[in-house]
Amino acid sequence: MSKMRVYEYAKQNNTSSKDVVTFLKGINVEVSNHMSTISSDVIAKLDNHFKSDNKSQASMKSDKSAEQRSDKTEHKGKKENKGKSNHNSPQQNKKNHQNNNKPNKQQKFQGKKGKKGKGNKPVGNSQPVKKETPKHITYHNKLTVSELAEKLNKEASEIIKKLMFLGVMATKNQDLDDDTIELICAEFDVEVEKEIILEDTDFDKYIEEDKQEDLIERPAVVTIMGHVDHGKTTLLDSIRHTKVTAGEAGGITQHIGAYQVENDGKKITFLDTPGHAAFTSMRSRGAQVTDVAILVVAADDGVMPQTVEAINHAKAAEVPIIVAVNKMDKEGANPDRVMQELTEYELIPEDWGGDTIFVNLSAIKGEGIDELLEMIVLVSEVEELKANPHTTAFGTVIDAQLDKGRGSVATLLVQNGTLHVSDSIVVGNTHGRVRAMVNDLGKRVNNAGPSTPVEITGLNDVPQAGDQFLVFKDEKKARQIGEARQQKQIQENRGEQTKVSLDDLFEQIKQGDMKEINIIIKADVQGSAEALASSLRKIEVEGVNIKIIHTGVGAITESDIILAAASNAIVIGFNVRPDANAKKAAESEKVDVRLHRVIYKAIEEVEAAMKGLLDPEFEEKVIGQAEVRETFKVSKIGTIAGSYVTDGKITRDAGVRLIRNGVVLFEGEIAALKRFKDDVKEVAQNYECGVTIKNFNDIKEGDIIEAFVMEEIERT
Ligand SMILES: Nc1nc2c(ncn2[C@@H]2O[C@H](COP(=O)(O)OP(=O)(O)OP(=O)(O)O)[C@@H](O)[C@H]2O)c(=O)[nH]1
């Protein structure tokens, strides 16, 4: 059996497209919606699942022997599963069935229980196991059922059976996730280890582990968090003024996103980004920079929503929290209430038997700041924060921007090693040499050790906050890795950039990604463009608006496509075609261009797409173009167009369009295709031919004959 669409399969098998899509996603087959095309091997997998359900005998198998074997195994397994129904409630069975790829915790548990239930009658006992089961296996990336079987020296059917008991229906070519691999291996008492293969662009590949004796104490990196208006900024300012301005003549000249203060000879680094940024954006990029979180709670306001959010962020990052009860100078200040409220979030003061440090302060008056700093030092001592200053520097970008005069300027927090001026460095996807380094006091420095924030210049581009950096001994290596990382990033971005297309419109609407559909209309005459625009605007689909961002007369041009790409729009051509440059641009920019000759069909298509009912089983594919060089009028035959094939080919059975100045004059069929006097099936590029079009004679020199075929589209 060749390919078919999800909805066709669903219809044939009396099930819903949604169930089919859910099942396929469950077995890691990539499908986007009911329109996705599925290949014969996927159909076989579906048959295994849905036909065994229906007990339907209709045969749609393609890959006979292999798949049928696993079919049998599944049926058998299913019976055994049924036999164990006293272990699984009907709901559980249903759940297992629906979710039949990745066992959830409950399913895993059921699986184990199921095994126990079978007592000393192990699965697969009927077959001799030929080779010994290994004690330990390793894998990287992914494993299919049969690959796992091979590693375990088992038959694939044995693994499939085990999977059955875990509530997972699988065929031998199916990929298994890490959890499932672990569970199966546990069933056979085999230790399993996943190898992580580092790519050349991964920093981890170049970072050497520090020797214990090289590690020395480093300053704590502190982030201040809390609800809006509870005094984060005031506290940061207050610490800076009491501690920095006092000691440093000239005061703070620089605001670089982080600063250091000294308390009793010990340094503390504060990230000057109040709020959650240090946690949210940086952690989402895999960077963990904060050692201690200060939770500011206003004594007169108590615990508020963002207080709770802050607690959750700090806990998720496993960072110790010090509570700063602020605004103690205010009349309504009630620190006991704050303590009471925070007990709910497992932040219990030492006085009450917990281990959370609470400091009462007034940021505005500068009271309690010293005590807070002492407590930070105390906590960091407990945490035993250490780093090796004698290695190449590694760390994270705190902030970065493009400065008109200095170019790319980035604030880096050195987390290990020491950063030097003129070091070759890769920062995120950028690279360069450290040209100049400035500390938080605006002083030029030559070195920056662990936990020190410095602003650097010399990068080829602007990195992003949360990016990591690493120094390389060799400048060439740094450039090579920086460029490779940039290339990788470009490729990843390209993959993510999905332009809106009618085929996936419904999916995007459903997911709430699409509230407005931008459309560009090009038509042969202004009247049609307007008529089409006003009809499209009238389409009503709940929660989604149609926005016509441009209408015009004439062929679809490259600039229409560029506008569409920039505004994520669909282009509808009514009686017009894209010119050659527009075609190329549409392909490279992945802009969906829909061509119509009947207004209501264009409207129907957009409406159907918005409702998820789009049914384009076939897509038109232009196979070639010929230019009319001369015309001959022959009575009885009509006009023969002496043409030259400029692109692709013209075939006898193709559909044709006659295009004059980018406007379609006629669409129909070829009556005759000749080379000299002979009828031919096709004429290739750079050859001359004679074409007559059925029921159409108004052909002129310079017209374009476009040949097209209808092809089943393959979109997944
Ligand atoms: N009375 C009193 N007012 C304070 C104290 N700390 C801050 N404030 C005031 O509270 C208000 C908010 O302070 P900010 O420091 O801007 O608060 P924030 O938490 O940084 O606020 P956002 O940046 O908006 O999240 C300002 O009007 C401060 O003057 C304090 O200790 N006592």
PDBQT file of the ligand as one rigid body, heavy atoms in Angstrom, charges set to zero:
ROOT
HETATM    1  N1  LIG A 801       9.485  53.145  54.064  1.00  0.00    +0.000 N 
HETATM    2  C1  LIG A 801      10.253  52.418  53.298  1.00  0.00    +0.000 A 
HETATM    3  N2  LIG A 801      10.061  52.450  51.978  1.00  0.00    +0.000 NA
HETATM    4  C2  LIG A 801      10.856  51.696  51.211  1.00  0.00    +0.000 A 
HETATM    5  C3  LIG A 801      11.862  50.874  51.747  1.00  0.00    +0.000 A 
HETATM    6  N3  LIG A 801      12.468  50.222  50.734  1.00  0.00    +0.000 NA
HETATM    7  C4  LIG A 801      11.868  50.654  49.608  1.00  0.00    +0.000 A 
HETATM    8  N4  LIG A 801      10.906  51.541  49.900  1.00  0.00    +0.000 N 
HETATM    9  C5  LIG A 801      10.031  52.218  48.950  1.00  0.00    +0.000 C 
HETATM   10  O1  LIG A 801       9.214  51.279  48.301  1.00  0.00    +0.000 OA
HETATM   11  C6  LIG A 801       9.003  51.646  46.963  1.00  0.00    +0.000 C 
HETATM   12  C7  LIG A 801       9.431  50.527  46.051  1.00  0.00    +0.000 C 
HETATM   13  O2  LIG A 801      10.806  50.290  46.197  1.00  0.00    +0.000 OA
HETATM   14  P1  LIG A 801      11.692  49.666  45.050  1.00  0.00    +0.000 P 
HETATM   15  O3  LIG A 801      13.041  49.505  45.590  1.00  0.00    +0.000 OA
HETATM   16  O4  LIG A 801      11.511  50.406  43.792  1.00  0.00    +0.000 OA
HETATM   17  O5  LIG A 801      10.970  48.278  44.950  1.00  0.00    +0.000 OA
HETATM   18  P2  LIG A 801      11.256  47.120  43.937  1.00  0.00    +0.000 P 
HETATM   19  O6  LIG A 801      10.931  45.863  44.652  1.00  0.00    +0.000 OA
HETATM   20  O7  LIG A 801      12.598  47.246  43.365  1.00  0.00    +0.000 OA
HETATM   21  O8  LIG A 801      10.166  47.403  42.876  1.00  0.00    +0.000 OA
HETATM   22  P3  LIG A 801      10.146  46.942  41.362  1.00  0.00    +0.000 P 
HETATM   23  O9  LIG A 801      11.499  47.252  40.798  1.00  0.00    +0.000 OA
HETATM   24  O10 LIG A 801       9.056  47.770  40.754  1.00  0.00    +0.000 OA
HETATM   25  O11 LIG A 801       9.829  45.490  41.395  1.00  0.00    +0.000 OA
HETATM   26  C8  LIG A 801       9.816  52.923  46.744  1.00  0.00    +0.000 C 
HETATM   27  O12 LIG A 801       8.949  54.004  46.856  1.00  0.00    +0.000 OA
HETATM   28  C9  LIG A 801      10.823  52.899  47.845  1.00  0.00    +0.000 C 
HETATM   29  O13 LIG A 801      11.194  54.188  48.226  1.00  0.00    +0.000 OA
HETATM   30  C10 LIG A 801      12.043  50.874  53.166  1.00  0.00    +0.000 A 
HETATM   31  O14 LIG A 801      12.896  50.203  53.736  1.00  0.00    +0.000 OA
HETATM   32  N5  LIG A 801      11.201  51.666  53.883  1.00  0.00    +0.000 N 
ENDROOT
TORSDOF 0
